[in-house]
Amino acid sequence: MGRFDITNEPHPNLPALPPLDVSLDAETRPAHYLFAHYALRSVAQNDPVFYFGVLASPDGPTFLDQLLKTVTDHLRPGEPPPDFSAADCRIHTVRAGIYPCAVVELPTPRAMTEAYLTAAVLLVDAAEEEANLTNAVVRYFTLELGFNFDGTPVTALCEWGKDGSHYNFGPGSTPDIELFVGDVCRLLNPVQ
């Protein structure tokens, strides 16, 4: 049985991850982790109008660069600087069902809990004439690198609350934008 098993039911076969240069013993890179799990999330959830606007604009890469510099400035003494730049990230503005969604694709993770992808979903129907953006809720998801008990890499689909709460929904898709957004849509609209 795997780490997410609670029954003896047969398991669906999950797609294999692409070959990675990862190790169960690798240490999480602080800048990679903080950028995905705190910096991006904080801006998305505290100033969603700015976050979605800037990522959908030509200024998106500049914003990511400035945010990564802020992360670097706040690393603890002795922690290594990022080994990637904002130019190594990709921005994708898509829809998660009816909702605006900003996906940030990060450099390939090398250690457990580093993220492949983040998705901020603005819970407003953009088709509404007078959507209330001021009080709009943002849900923030990550697709993270994890490992099975046997040491093989897997992904974990997670969500982070505005209060810092963390939810792990178990195995995620392969690190593909369309599959990840599909997983996010299923979490936004669970089958009743």
Phi, psi and omega in degrees: 000146178271179186291341182258005184279135174233359177224174176266013180298152175297147182263144172290146176284124178271147179295146179287145176283154174296157180304134181234151173263074184231162178216143176301333182271355183296143178272139178296133177283118184305316183295319179298312181296310183295322180300311184284318190268339182238306187295304180300315181299317182299314180293315182301317186274337181262338179215066186298325180298315178296311185303308182292323179295313184289322180290336178272359184252170175296346179276359181306309179299324178295318177301312180300320179297314180295320180293319178295324176296321177296317177301314181300317180296337183255010175292151178291152176305134180091345178283140183290148175292165179300144176260022177215166177238170178298334178295342178275356179259155178233142179253134177230120175257119186222187173244140171251091190070238180268357188262142172297141183219130176248117180254132173248122178266123185260165173303150184307128178296153177237348183219159180306140179078354172288147187260142169280314188218150169235150176222123172256127183243121180271114187278064172226146176274109183298344179282343178291139182294321183236064179295137180275091181282334183298318182254018184293141177269141175242129171259139187235122185241151175228150169247110190249156174280133175221184181221143171286170178299331180276003177091359179281141181288144175222172172252157176233131178268121186229162174226144178241128177277163179299331180276004180092359178295148184232131179237128177253116182269008178094201185301137176255185179283177169294160183286079180230133185304309184297317179293319179298313179296325174299317176298317179298317179301320179295326177286327179287328184230068182297148178294131182279000000 
